[in-house]
Amino acid sequence: MIKVSSKRPRRLFRSISVIGVLFLLGVGGTVLATRRQDQPTASAAYLRSVQAFVAKSGEQPDSHDKYKTVAQLDAQGKEEIKSRASFPKLVRGDPKIKEVALTIDDGPYPGFVERLLKILKDADVKATFFDVGRKADQYPELIKMEAADGHEIANHTYSHLTLPSMPRPNLDPELRYGAEALQKAGNLPKLPDIFRPRGGAYDAAVVKAAEANQFTLALWNDNPGDASGKLLAADIERIILRDLSPGAIILIHEGVEETMKALPHTLQVIKERGYKFVTCSEMAARPGCIKVGGPNTWKTGDHGH
Ligand SMILES: [Zn+2]
C-alpha cells in the first residue's frame, strides 16, 4: 500500500511535469513563432511574390551590387540629359561648396557596423547608410546604433533586387516597405526619404514610384568599385581621392574588409584637403545641388555643371 501510494504521487508529479514542460514549450514556441511572424515589415503575400521573382530571375539579393561600367553610366547620364528625359534626383551636391557625402551601401552587416561606427566616430564624420529593409528587420539593433551616432539612415529598398527588372507592382512596396522597416528598426522620428536603387538602376517607373512616395532618388559620382571585392585598400583610397570634388557623393559598401582598411586614412586626407562631410539630406537641401544625369555623370570637378 505504502509503495503504491508513494508511487502514484510520483507518477502524477511526473505526468504534471511532462505536461508542464510541453505546455511551456508550446507557449514559448507560439511566442517565438508570433515574433518571427511579426518581424518582417513586408506582408507575407509580398514576401512570397519576391521569393517567386528571385527563383525565376536568379537574382541574388544578398550579394553586392553589380554596376554598369563607368563608360556605360557616363553614356546613360549624357543620353538622359540630351533626350531631356532626365528625372530629378540627387546626383551631386553643390559643386561650389567644398563638402562631400560619404554613403555606405548594403548594410546592416553584423560585425561591420560596430567597427564602421568606431572609425566614423574617431574621424568625426557623419555618413549616410543606405540600408536594406529586409536586413533591418533582422538586425534592428544595428540600425539603432547608426541612428544613435547621428548618421543618416537612408533606404536601399526592402529586398535589394534590381528594380527595373522587377514586376511593376513590386516597385511601390519595395520603396515603401524599405523605408518603413528602417523607421521601425531605428525608432526614427520620420520615414527615411532618401532612397537609392540597387546598382543605381532606375527607369521612368522607378522614378515615378519614388516621386509618389516623396522620396529623393540619390546616386553618386565617386565610386571606387569596392563592391567587386577585388580591390586592395590602397586602390580604394586612390580612386576615392582621385575623383574627389566639391559636392562629391562617395559610394562604398559594407562587408568589404579592404574598404574598412582604407577608410581611416582616406577620411583623414579628405578632411586635410578642406572638405566638410555632410549627409545626403543636407546635400539635397542645397539649392545648387545637381539633379540631372545618371550615376558618375559628374565624376570629377572638370565636368562643369
Ligand atoms: Zn546595394
Residues whose N, C-alpha, C, O or C-beta is under 5 A from the ligand:
A	BS01	ZN	D65 D105 D106 R198 G199
